[in-house]
């Protein structure tokens, strides 16, 4: 296996400078490059979950999109409210956002959704032994159970209805795109 080395970029020789910091994010510059990162070591977890052969998707309003409804995989922040790790946070978020729980969480790797602008990565996990847990779904979240073979059509229906589509849904659409 080839070990990758960090690219030689003169900008990396310069210190990163914080231009603005809020409670959750900060805007950084380094050698003229501008980017955003999360504060305090907070990261994200994105959950692939199925129940009875159907993929669990959610829709919720997103302020950065002007309140537009966005179709997404369940997800949440790790380390924003407590010291729970990726696996515990994934179960908690799955329960809160969908009303389902998981018997086991499998970590699939760390990914970056927009590395030219955002330093944030996310851990992608797969939930196993998914079952209803009886927890109420967070207000403002709509849960969809979609058969795998219908995901591409469902995404297009939601897009036609005006929903924004989270880039992470490309994970589920790759087979129909390639």
N, CA, C and O of each residue as an XYZ file, in Angstrom:
712
protein
N       0.837     -1.174      0.000
C       0.000      0.000      0.000
C       0.887      1.244      0.000
O       1.863      1.308      0.746
N       0.559      2.211     -0.815
C       1.298      3.459     -0.892
C       0.836      4.386      0.224
O      -0.365      4.574      0.423
N       1.776      4.957      0.943
C       1.458      5.921      1.999
C       1.499      7.312      1.380
O       2.494      7.707      0.772
N       0.408      8.045      1.543
C       0.349      9.392      0.988
C       1.077     10.365      1.901
O       1.065     10.217      3.123
N       1.699     11.341      1.304
C       2.328     12.383      2.095
C       1.569     13.670      1.859
O       0.879     13.826      0.852
N       1.706     14.591      2.800
C       1.023     15.868      2.680
C       1.584     16.633      1.497
O       2.794     16.642      1.270
N       0.709     17.272      0.748
C       1.129     18.054     -0.411
C       2.031     19.200      0.029
O       1.864     19.769      1.108
N       2.978     19.520     -0.821
C       3.861     20.655     -0.551
C       3.165     21.911     -1.060
O       3.076     22.138     -2.267
N       2.685     22.701     -0.154
C       1.963     23.922     -0.479
C       2.515     25.003      0.438
O       2.449     24.879      1.661
N       3.050     26.045     -0.141
C       3.663     27.109      0.658
C       2.689     27.723      1.661
O       3.110     28.238      2.697
N       1.397     27.672      1.364
C       0.410     28.220      2.313
C       0.437     27.471      3.633
O       0.123     28.044      4.676
N       0.811     26.186      3.603
C       0.845     25.397      4.832
C       1.987     25.817      5.747
O       1.997     25.457      6.924
N       2.939     26.565      5.231
C       4.041     27.065      6.046
C       3.623     28.271      6.884
O       4.289     28.623      7.858
N       2.522     28.894      6.497
C       2.021     30.071      7.218
C       1.058     29.644      8.310
O       0.387     28.620      8.181
N       0.983     30.428      9.396
C       0.046     30.073     10.472
C      -1.404     30.340     10.047
O      -1.682     31.266      9.285
N      -2.310     29.515     10.553
C      -3.737     29.757     10.345
C      -4.155     30.906     11.260
O      -3.728     30.983     12.412
N      -4.990     31.792     10.737
C      -5.448     32.936     11.520
C      -6.963     32.932     11.598
O      -7.647     32.759     10.589
N      -7.483     33.122     12.800
C      -8.930     33.184     12.997
C      -9.414     34.595     12.677
O      -8.945     35.567     13.268
N     -10.351     34.700     11.742
C     -10.907     36.002     11.352
C     -12.168     36.343     12.131
O     -12.469     37.512     12.374
N     -12.898     35.309     12.515
C     -14.138     35.487     13.283
C     -14.472     34.165     13.939
O     -14.248     33.102     13.360
N     -15.012     34.229     15.152
C     -15.425     33.000     15.826
C     -16.754     33.227     16.530
O     -16.948     34.202     17.257
N     -17.660     32.289     16.287
C     -18.930     32.276     16.989
C     -18.916     31.149     18.006
O     -17.857     30.648     18.383
N     -20.096     30.760     18.442
C     -20.202     29.675     19.421
C     -19.852     28.317     18.805
O     -19.266     27.468     19.476
N     -20.205     28.107     17.536
C     -20.062     26.797     16.908
C     -19.048     26.726     15.771
O     -18.481     25.663     15.515
N     -18.814     27.841     15.090
C     -17.898     27.824     13.947
C     -16.952     29.016     13.999
O     -17.190     29.991     14.712
N     -15.879     28.916     13.229
C     -14.965     30.044     13.063
C     -14.513     30.094     11.609
O     -14.442     29.077     10.918
N     -14.209     31.314     11.168
C     -13.696     31.530      9.823
C     -12.197     31.722      9.947
O     -11.712     32.561     10.706
N     -11.474     30.913      9.173
C     -10.019     30.903      9.231
C      -9.439     31.338      7.886
O     -10.072     31.192      6.840
N      -8.215     31.877      7.942
C      -7.449     32.135      6.724
C      -6.054     31.557      6.918
O      -5.516     31.523      8.024
N      -5.500     31.113      5.825
C      -4.114     30.616      5.837
C      -3.550     30.880      4.448
O      -3.957     30.258      3.467
N      -2.605     31.816      4.384
C      -1.986     32.128      3.099
C      -2.970     32.572      2.041
O      -2.803     32.221      0.873
N      -3.984     33.327      2.402
C      -4.984     33.807      1.453
C      -6.159     32.866      1.236
O      -7.136     33.243      0.589
N      -6.083     31.639      1.766
C      -7.167     30.670      1.627
C      -8.150     30.886      2.777
O      -7.738     30.970      3.933
N      -9.426     30.976      2.474
C     -10.458     31.139      3.499
C     -11.222     29.834      3.652
O     -11.548     29.170      2.669
N     -11.503     29.475      4.904
C     -12.277     28.259      5.162
C     -12.958     28.356      6.520
O     -12.654     29.231      7.331
N     -13.874     27.445      6.741
C     -14.658     27.401      7.975
C     -14.328     26.102      8.697
O     -14.139     25.058      8.072
N     -14.262     26.183     10.028
C     -14.095     24.968     10.830
C     -14.973     25.052     12.061
O     -15.362     26.142     12.481
N     -15.288     23.902     12.643
C     -16.074     23.852     13.871
C     -15.189     24.171     15.062
O     -13.985     23.913     15.040
N     -15.780     24.725     16.088
C     -15.062     25.050     17.321
C     -15.069     23.858     18.280
O     -15.974     23.025     18.248
N     -14.068     23.795     19.112
C     -14.067     22.881     20.242
C     -14.002     21.406     19.949
O     -14.459     20.608     20.766
N     -13.455     21.007     18.820
C     -13.305     19.583     18.539
C     -14.594     18.860     18.208
O     -14.633     17.630     18.228
N     -15.646     19.595     17.904
C     -16.922     18.991     17.541
C     -16.818     18.439     16.125
O     -16.264     19.089     15.239
N     -17.350     17.244     15.916
C     -17.373     16.636     14.588
C     -18.790     16.144     14.304
O     -19.700     16.368     15.102
N     -18.970     15.488     13.191
C     -20.303     15.013     12.810
C     -20.288     13.511     12.558
O     -19.247     12.922     12.265
N     -21.471     12.903     12.680
C     -21.653     11.504     12.343
C     -22.879     11.412     11.431
O     -23.911     12.028     11.699
N     -22.753     10.636     10.353
C     -23.836     10.423      9.399
C     -24.176      8.940      9.434
O     -23.288      8.088      9.422
N     -25.487      8.637      9.477
C     -25.935      7.278      9.766
C     -26.664      6.656      8.579
O     -27.660      7.191      8.094
N     -26.146      5.515      8.122
C     -26.847      4.684      7.138
C     -27.648      3.660      7.932
O     -27.074      2.850      8.659
N     -28.956      3.692      7.800
C     -29.805      2.778      8.564
C     -30.942      2.275      7.687
O     -31.513      3.021      6.892
N     -31.259      0.987      7.851
C     -32.388      0.375      7.150
C     -33.247     -0.366      8.157
O     -32.754     -0.919      9.140
N     -34.533     -0.364      7.889
C     -35.471     -1.150      8.686
C     -36.370     -1.914      7.727
O     -37.042     -1.328      6.878
N     -36.369     -3.231      7.880
C     -37.176     -4.110      7.031
C     -36.930     -3.836      5.548
O     -37.866     -3.777      4.752
N     -35.645     -3.667      5.188
C     -35.270     -3.475      3.796
C     -35.490     -2.080      3.245
O     -35.310     -1.853      2.049
N     -35.872     -1.147      4.091
C     -36.109      0.228      3.640
C     -35.097      1.160      4.301
O     -34.826      1.066      5.498
N     -34.548      2.061      3.489
C     -33.576      3.032      3.976
C     -34.304      4.144      4.714
O     -35.350      4.621      4.275
N     -33.732      4.546      5.844
C     -34.325      5.610      6.654
C     -33.728      6.943      6.230
O     -32.521      7.159      6.340
N     -34.582      7.832      5.745
C     -34.212      9.190      5.372
C     -35.041     10.164      6.197
O     -36.105      9.815      6.707
N     -34.543     11.381      6.320
C     -35.306     12.405      7.035
C     -35.376     13.671      6.203
O     -34.555     13.895      5.312
N     -36.364     14.493      6.504
C     -36.465     15.832      5.942
C     -36.625     16.800      7.102
O     -37.381     16.555      8.042
N     -35.889     17.917      7.012
C     -36.026     18.964      8.015
C     -35.649     20.304      7.402
O     -34.917     20.369      6.415
N     -36.153     21.352      7.994
C     -35.858     22.704      7.546
C     -34.418     23.058      7.926
O     -33.952     22.707      9.010
N     -33.724     23.748      7.032
C     -32.338     24.154      7.287
C     -32.199     25.669      7.152
O     -32.428     26.230      6.081
N     -31.824     26.318      8.239
C     -31.675     27.771      8.265
C     -30.701     28.272      7.198
O     -31.030     29.235      6.505
N     -29.497     27.660      7.024
C     -28.589     28.176      5.996
C     -29.166     28.119      4.577
O     -28.664     28.792      3.677
N     -30.204     27.328      4.378
C     -30.859     27.243      3.066
C     -32.115     28.103      3.021
O     -32.990     27.890      2.183
N     -32.200     29.071      3.920
C     -33.356     29.967      3.951
C     -34.623     29.294      4.446
O     -35.728     29.713      4.100
N     -34.468     28.246      5.260
C     -35.616     27.526      5.792
C     -36.120     26.424      4.879
O     -37.109     25.761      5.190
N     -35.461     26.228      3.777
C     -35.866     25.194      2.814
C     -35.766     23.805      3.455
O     -34.853     23.530      4.234
N     -36.706     22.953      3.117
C     -36.683     21.563      3.571
C     -35.555     20.834      2.852
O     -35.359     21.010      1.649
N     -34.815     20.012      3.596
C     -33.689     19.279      3.026
C     -33.856     17.790      3.299
O     -34.120     17.387      4.432
N     -33.701     16.975      2.261
C     -33.742     15.519      2.380
C     -32.339     15.036      2.724
O     -31.376     15.375      2.037
N     -32.224     14.244      3.786
C     -30.916     13.882      4.323
C     -30.917     12.473      4.895
O     -31.966     11.855      5.075
N     -29.722     11.986      5.174
C     -29.542     10.831      6.045
C     -29.561     11.350      7.475
O     -29.176     12.496      7.710
N     -29.998     10.543      8.436
C     -29.919     10.984      9.828
C     -28.461     11.295     10.178
O     -27.543     10.634      9.693
N     -28.261     12.309     11.025
C     -26.904     12.730     11.374
C     -26.946     13.547     12.650
O     -28.016     13.926     13.128
N     -25.783     13.810     13.189
C     -25.713     14.651     14.372
C     -24.286     15.052     14.682
O     -23.338     14.598     14.041
N     -24.155     15.907     15.672
C     -22.848     16.394     16.090
C     -22.310     15.563     17.242
O     -23.037     15.214     18.173
N     -21.038     15.256     17.162
C     -20.349     14.502     18.203
C     -19.578     15.503     19.058
O     -18.746     16.253     18.548
N     -19.860     15.511     20.363
C     -19.122     16.367     21.279
C     -19.697     17.751     21.481
O     -19.056     18.590     22.113
N     -20.898     18.021     20.960
C     -21.470     19.360     21.133
C     -22.206     19.525     22.458
O     -22.242     20.624     23.011
N     -22.792     18.450     22.972
C     -23.572     18.547     24.209
C     -23.030     17.673     25.325
O     -23.343     17.895     26.495
N     -22.229     16.689     24.979
C     -21.758     15.729     25.965
C     -20.440     15.138     25.472
O     -19.914     15.547     24.437
N     -19.923     14.190     26.210
C     -18.649     13.588     25.821
C     -18.829     12.204     25.205
O     -17.924     11.371     25.247
N     -20.019     11.968     24.629
C     -20.264     10.681     23.977
C     -19.441     10.572     22.709
O     -19.202     11.569     22.027
N     -19.007      9.358     22.393
C     -18.237      9.107     21.190
C     -19.131      8.952     19.975
O     -20.343      9.155     20.050
N     -18.526      8.594     18.861
C     -19.230      8.481     17.588
C     -20.369      7.467     17.669
O     -21.492      7.771     17.269
N     -20.095      6.270     18.179
C     -21.106      5.214     18.204
C     -22.298      5.592     19.088
O     -23.448      5.427     18.682
N     -22.023      6.099     20.295
C     -23.115      6.487     21.194
C     -23.931      7.633     20.615
O     -25.158      7.643     20.709
N     -23.238      8.599     20.014
C     -23.942      9.725     19.410
C     -24.808      9.256     18.245
O     -25.924      9.746     18.070
N     -24.312      8.319     17.450
C     -25.085      7.811     16.315
C     -26.400      7.192     16.789
O     -27.450      7.441     16.197
N     -26.348      6.390     17.848
C     -27.570      5.777     18.377
C     -28.510      6.856     18.902
O     -29.709      6.819     18.628
N     -27.974      7.816     19.656
C     -28.798      8.900     20.216
C     -29.477      9.693     19.104
O     -30.675      9.969     19.182
N     -28.724     10.062     18.070
C     -29.293     10.847     16.972
C     -30.310     10.042     16.170
O     -31.338     10.580     15.757
N     -30.037      8.766     15.947
C     -30.982      7.910     15.236
C     -32.306      7.873     16.004
O     -33.374      7.989     15.402
N     -32.241      7.713     17.311
C     -33.454      7.677     18.139
C     -34.196      9.006     18.092
O     -35.411      9.028     17.894
N     -33.475     10.123     18.272
C     -34.109     11.443     18.321
C     -34.693     11.865     16.977
O     -35.766     12.465     16.922
N     -33.985     11.550     15.891
C     -34.409     12.032     14.577
C     -35.370     11.106     13.855
O     -36.103     11.545     12.970
N     -35.378      9.808     14.227
C     -36.179      8.863     13.444
C     -37.134      7.996     14.253
O     -38.055      7.412     13.682
N     -36.939      7.894     15.574
C     -37.759      6.981     16.374
C     -37.295      5.536     16.277
O     -37.996      4.627     16.721
N     -36.101      5.316     15.692
C     -35.512      3.980     15.603
C     -34.243      3.953     16.444
O     -33.640      4.991     16.715
N     -33.846      2.745     16.853
C     -32.579      2.570     17.550
C     -31.795      1.467     16.854
O     -32.311      0.793     15.963
N     -30.550      1.290     17.267
C     -29.691      0.284     16.653
C     -29.034     -0.562     17.728
O     -28.684     -0.071     18.801
N     -28.873     -1.844     17.422
C     -28.188     -2.744     18.342
C     -26.683     -2.618     18.257
O     -25.969     -2.910     19.217
N     -26.200     -2.177     17.092
C     -24.754     -2.054     16.890
C     -24.480     -1.005     15.820
O     -25.240     -0.857     14.863
N     -23.381     -0.283     16.001
C     -22.945      0.727     15.034
C     -21.589      0.318     14.470
O     -20.663      0.007     15.219
N     -21.485      0.321     13.149
C     -20.238     -0.012     12.466
C     -19.665      1.258     11.820
O     -20.330      1.902     11.009
N     -18.445      1.604     12.182
C     -17.798      2.775     11.591
C     -17.260      2.416     10.207
O     -16.567      1.412     10.042
N     -17.586      3.248      9.213
C     -17.185      2.999      7.834
C     -16.061      3.914      7.365
O     -15.492      3.688      6.297
N     -15.733      4.934      8.136
C     -14.629      5.816      7.766
C     -14.972      7.275      7.920
O     -16.124      7.654      8.130
N     -13.921      8.094      7.806
C     -14.074      9.544      7.879
C     -14.089     10.103      6.463
O     -13.303      9.685      5.613
N     -14.994     11.056      6.213
C     -15.153     11.658      4.896
C     -15.275     13.170      5.040
O     -15.613     13.680      6.108
N     -14.995     13.880      3.946
C     -15.079     15.335      3.926
C     -15.992     15.734      2.777
O     -15.789     15.304      1.641
N     -17.002     16.560      3.069
C     -18.008     16.865      2.057
C     -17.647     18.049      1.165
O     -18.073     18.093      0.011
N     -16.879     18.999      1.665
C     -16.512     20.163      0.860
C     -15.145     20.669      1.317
O     -15.046     21.765      1.868
N     -14.082     19.876      1.093
C     -12.779     20.178      1.677
C     -12.085     21.426      1.140
O     -11.071     21.841      1.700
N     -12.586     22.023      0.099
C     -12.012     23.269     -0.389
C     -12.498     24.473      0.386
O     -11.932     25.559      0.262
N     -13.557     24.295      1.196
C     -14.146     25.423      1.912
C     -14.387     25.140      3.389
O     -14.401     26.067      4.199
N     -14.577     23.873      3.751
C     -14.942     23.521      5.116
C     -13.979     22.460      5.632
O     -13.740     21.453      4.967
N     -13.428     22.690      6.821
C     -12.484     21.735      7.409
C     -13.197     20.550      8.056
O     -12.557     19.551      8.381
N     -14.503     20.648      8.245
C     -15.252     19.600      8.929
C     -15.316     18.312      8.112
O     -15.582     18.328      6.911
N     -15.068     17.215      8.787
C     -15.305     15.895      8.231
C     -16.447     15.250      8.984
O     -16.968     15.810      9.949
N     -16.827     14.074      8.539
C     -17.849     13.330      9.273
C     -17.493     11.859      9.261
O     -16.880     11.355      8.320
N     -17.889     11.182     10.323
C     -17.750      9.734     10.377
C     -19.018      9.137      9.790
O     -20.122      9.451     10.235
N     -18.863      8.283      8.799
C     -19.992      7.561      8.230
C     -20.110      6.247      8.982
O     -19.130      5.518      9.138
N     -21.321      5.948      9.449
C     -21.551      4.708     10.189
C     -22.744      3.967      9.597
O     -23.625      4.561      8.976
N     -22.748      2.655      9.808
C     -23.894      1.829      9.426
C     -24.522      1.298     10.707
O     -23.841      0.738     11.566
N     -25.828      1.485     10.819
C     -26.562      0.973     11.973
C     -27.037     -0.448     11.670
O     -27.569     -0.718     10.593
N     -26.842     -1.346     12.626
C     -27.272     -2.739     12.496
C     -28.364     -3.026     13.526
O     -28.469     -2.342     14.544
N     -29.170     -4.042     13.247
C     -30.258     -4.437     14.158
C     -31.162     -3.249     14.470
O     -31.470     -2.968     15.628
N     -31.581     -2.556     13.407
C     -32.417     -1.358     13.553
C     -33.856     -1.769     13.837
O     -34.412     -2.653     13.186
N     -34.442     -1.101     14.831
C     -35.822     -1.391     15.234
C     -36.453     -0.137     15.837
O     -35.737      0.738     16.325
N     -37.775     -0.039     15.810
C     -38.432      1.103     16.440
C     -38.127      1.118     17.938
O     -38.034      0.070     18.577
N     -37.973      2.318     18.482
C     -37.667      2.412     19.911
C     -38.751      3.119     20.707
O     -38.700      3.140     21.937
N     -39.728      3.694     20.027
C     -40.810      4.362     20.741
C     -40.504      5.795     21.127
O     -41.371      6.485     21.663
N     -39.282      6.262     20.864
C     -38.943      7.655     21.166
C     -39.671      8.568     20.190
O     -39.776      8.262     19.002
N     -40.174      9.690     20.699
C     -40.802     10.641     19.774
C     -39.746     11.270     18.871
O     -38.628     11.544     19.307
N     -40.108     11.494     17.618
C     -39.216     12.125     16.654
C     -39.170     13.620     16.962
O     -40.190     14.220     17.301
N     -37.980     14.220     16.841
C     -37.840     15.654     17.079
C     -38.842     16.430     16.237
O     -39.121     16.072     15.093
N     -39.373     17.488     16.814
C     -40.337     18.332     16.111
C     -39.693     18.911     14.855
O     -38.542     19.347     14.880
N     -40.436     18.909     13.772
C     -39.952     19.481     12.529
C     -39.216     18.503     11.636
O     -38.763     18.874     10.553
N     -39.088     17.257     12.073
C     -38.423     16.246     11.251
C     -39.463     15.259     10.733
O     -40.279     14.741     11.494
N     -39.421     15.007      9.428
C     -40.290     14.002      8.817
C     -39.423     12.814      8.425
O     -38.379     12.978      7.794
N     -39.860     11.621      8.800
C     -39.105     10.391      8.544
C     -39.693      9.688      7.328
O     -40.912      9.584      7.187
N     -38.814      9.205      6.451
C     -39.227      8.445      5.278
C     -38.519      7.101      5.276
O     -37.311      7.037      5.505
N     -39.252      6.031      5.020
C     -38.687      4.704      4.822
C     -38.836      4.395      3.339
O     -39.950      4.286      2.827
N     -37.707      4.256      2.654
C     -37.713      4.144      1.194
C     -37.009      2.861      0.771
O     -35.880      2.600      1.188
N     -37.674      2.063     -0.054
C     -37.050      0.846     -0.574
C     -35.838      1.222     -1.409
O     -35.874      2.194     -2.163
N     -34.773      0.457     -1.277
C     -33.517      0.755     -1.984
C     -33.725      1.009     -3.471
O     -33.180      1.969     -4.015
N     -34.496      0.173     -4.125
C     -34.701      0.298     -5.562
C     -35.461      1.547     -5.975
O     -35.504      1.876     -7.161
N     -36.056      2.243     -5.028
C     -36.856      3.434     -5.326
C     -36.202      4.725     -4.850
O     -36.794      5.798     -4.972
N     -34.993      4.635     -4.309
C     -34.370      5.841     -3.745
C     -34.166      6.922     -4.802
O     -34.496      8.082     -4.552
N     -33.637      6.582     -5.966
C     -33.393      7.598     -7.001
C     -34.696      8.298     -7.384
O     -34.737      9.523     -7.493
N     -35.756      7.522     -7.586
C     -37.054      8.114     -7.940
C     -37.590      8.976     -6.799
O     -38.122     10.060     -7.038
N     -37.453      8.499     -5.563
C     -37.926      9.258     -4.406
C     -37.180     10.589     -4.291
O     -37.794     11.627     -4.044
N     -35.860     10.557     -4.471
C     -35.063     11.786     -4.392
C     -35.540     12.774     -5.457
O     -35.695     13.961     -5.171
N     -35.770     12.302     -6.668
C     -36.233     13.196     -7.735
C     -37.623     13.759     -7.445
O     -37.898     14.918     -7.753
N     -38.501     12.944     -6.852
C     -39.826     13.439     -6.465
C     -39.710     14.546     -5.428
O     -40.397     15.564     -5.522
N     -38.846     14.351     -4.445
C     -38.671     15.357     -3.386
C     -38.030     16.620     -3.964
O     -38.398     17.733     -3.589
N     -37.061     16.442     -4.886
C     -36.432     17.601     -5.531
C     -37.483     18.393     -6.321
O     -37.523     19.621     -6.248
N     -38.333     17.685     -7.077
C     -39.383     18.338     -7.863
C     -40.372     19.069     -6.969
O     -40.970     20.062     -7.383
N     -40.548     18.583     -5.743
C     -41.447     19.234     -4.786
C     -40.780     20.431     -4.111
O     -41.423     21.145     -3.341
N     -39.481     20.657     -4.397
C     -38.791     21.823     -3.852
C     -37.809     21.540     -2.734
O     -37.204     22.469     -2.197
N     -37.637     20.279     -2.371
C     -36.695     19.952     -1.292
C     -35.260     20.083     -1.793
O     -34.954     19.765     -2.942
N     -34.395     20.556     -0.908
C     -32.952     20.518     -1.174
C     -32.499     19.082     -0.929
O     -33.107     18.366     -0.133
N     -31.446     18.663     -1.600
C     -30.945     17.297     -1.457
C     -29.531     17.355     -0.901
O     -28.637     17.920     -1.531
N     -29.326     16.779      0.268
C     -28.004     16.755      0.892
C     -27.056     15.939      0.028
O     -27.418     14.873     -0.469
N     -25.835     16.446     -0.150
C     -24.836     15.782     -0.993
C     -24.555     14.354     -0.526
O     -24.196     13.510     -1.347
N     -24.705     14.065      0.736
C     -24.402     12.719      1.232
C     -25.364     11.664      0.681
O     -25.084     10.469      0.774
N     -26.479     12.086      0.114
C     -27.382     11.122     -0.518
C     -26.777     10.536     -1.794
O     -27.284      9.547     -2.321
N     -25.705     11.136     -2.288
C     -25.016     10.546     -3.434
C     -24.518      9.141     -3.113
O     -24.347      8.320     -4.013
N     -24.286      8.865     -1.834
C     -23.905      7.502     -1.416
C     -24.928      6.484     -1.884
O     -24.580      5.377     -2.294
N     -26.187      6.871     -1.817
C     -27.278      5.963     -2.164
C     -27.618      5.995     -3.649
O     -28.256      5.079     -4.169
N     -27.186      7.060     -4.330
C     -27.543      7.253     -5.724
C     -26.460      6.808     -6.704
O     -26.705      6.753     -7.910
N     -25.274      6.491     -6.205
C     -24.134      6.213     -7.077
C     -24.466      5.175     -8.151
O     -24.096      5.349     -9.312
N     -25.149      4.113     -7.779
C     -25.478      3.062     -8.734
C     -26.355      3.542     -9.869
O     -26.247      3.044    -10.989
N     -27.227      4.509     -9.594
C     -28.124      5.000    -10.644
C     -27.489      6.125    -11.466
O     -27.996      6.481    -12.530
N     -26.384      6.681    -10.975
C     -25.720      7.770    -11.685
C     -24.609      7.235    -12.585
O     -24.453      7.681    -13.722
N     -23.841      6.279    -12.072
C     -22.682      5.772    -12.825
C     -23.087      4.837    -13.943
O     -22.229      4.329    -14.665
